[in-house]
Amino acid sequence: MASETHAQLVIDTDTHSPENLITEEKAKLVLEGAGMSPAEARRVIDSNQALLDILKARMDW
């Protein structure tokens, strides 16, 4: 449904501590496990990084 509506997806964890964050490789496995192609998973990971960069710039990190 997300691809049909061109929604931007975010891969996220409900972490409350740094050790619960996931690696890029784990994110790729989760996305592909959810039925995405490797190219679709790469687009989500790349767009997540772009969003993070925007947020960091706004927060002056």
N, C-alpha and C positions, 0 to 999 in steps of 0.2 A: 504494500500500500504506500509506503514512504516513497518508493521509486516512482510510482504512478503519479504522485502529487508533487514530486520534486522537492520533498522535504529534506532539510539538512539534518543529518543524524549526528548524535553525540554518543560516544562510548564512554561510560562512566562507571565508577564504583561508588558504593555508599560507604566509603572509607572514613575513618575518624583518626587514622594514624598513618604515617608515611609507609610503614611496612606492609600496608594493605593495598598500596597502589599497584597497578599492573604495568607490565612492560609493554612495549609496542608489539612484540611478538605474541604475547598473551592476548592483547587486544585483537590482533589479526586472527588468532585461533577462535576467539569468541565470535567475531563477526562472520567468519567463514562457517563456523558451526551453526550460526543462525540462518545460514542459507545464502550468504553473499558470495559473489565470485571474488577471487583475489583482487581484481581491479576495483570492484566496488568497495572492498575492505580498505584498500589503499586510499581511495578517495575520502572515506570517512576519517581515517587516521590523519590524512593531510589537512582536511578541513578542521578537524579538532585542533591541530597544531596552530593553524592560522587564527582560529578563534582565541586560543590561549594567548597568542602573541598580541592580538588586539586588546584583550583584557589587561594583560601585563602593561602595555603601553599606556592605557587609560589610568592605571593605578600607579604609574611612574615607578615600576619595578626595575 
